[in-house]
């Protein structure tokens, strides 16, 4: 028994087990990766609307990332639009020229950011990479927290009537209603 025993010096990390998941650190590291992916894969809103209205399934395959074992599709989009009245919470309407008149576009400007569309945008962040569902959800929340800082810097609550350029993502559920979670936001002068 003595020959099979290993003496571990005090302060050694040997045998300490896996490191504790730090969601904040994860969000800070992952958010820029998600932003770059969305920027690189964002389709022009007008072209995307035409494609979706023509053949939603084909558009999803061409422009989207399948998630949840194919149950949902996340689509990246780039658009310029005029911000409607910013509500205290929820999605803010945005008017985008070049889209069909029956197309509704809304964007999350905070203060709360809901959902995990930004986390799921690449299709590369999966439950199996985390210890459990809680960490997986915390990863999405941490990425959203980083987005909140971007929105705060842009003055999101005061954007009513202003023109913005965004790249963002949405789940392609209703082709006539895009609820976009931004990855980048630029206010036009």
BELTAWO-V866712 format. One line per field, one symbol per residue. burial: 1 if it has 9 or more other C-alpha atoms within 8 Angstrom, else 0. Layout:
burial=???
//
This chain:
burial=000000000000000000000010011101100110111011111001101100010111001111100001111111111111010001111111001000001111110010011111111000000100001111111111111101110101101101111111111100101111111110100
//
